[in-house]
Amino acid sequence: MAINNRVIDFLATGFWISLIPARFNSYKKFKGTGLFGTLLALLLAPLLPGNFFAFTAFLLFFFFFSVWISGRAFGEAGEKDNPLIVIDEVCGYWVSLLFISRDLKSLLTAFVFFRFFDTLKPWPIKRIEAETGGGAGIVLDDVLAGVYAGILTFLLSKFI
């Protein structure tokens, strides 16, 4: 049974959340949609499994789901990383939460670090994004930004 492309696009856009800024500007020019995806991930964070093993299993499933959705979204639009796809930001931000407490301070710190790394794409994030195609290429750079953000948030919480 084939899944309707509108369902794929609905999930890829974070329940159409990335279309909000697109109404104000051409999506090809507007790069702020990732912020909306990360905000969605932050708002949904209280619904994530609290148990480490359950959360790890959920993240693993969600990673592969995100890769699949991202690869199918917008009918393989031919772009490396269509800015309307924000499920990758959701996955990446949630990765940053893996080893940190979920208090408001940590959630917000991880949010800031994730946005920083996702925007600047330091090595090897930019390389992974450039060299990996399809849904994996869309999601992997955000997952790595989430790893960086999670490590920094963890270290900051231990030493400050």
Secondary structure, DSSP 8 states (H G I E B T S, - for coil): ----HHHHHHHHTTTTTTHHHHTTS-TTT--THHHHHHHHHHHHGGGS-SSHHHHHHHHHHHHHHHHHHHHHGGGT-S-SS-TT--HHHHHHHHHHTTTS--SHHHHHHHHHHHHHHHHH-TTTHHHHHHH--HHHHHHHHHHHHHHHHHHHHHHHHHH-
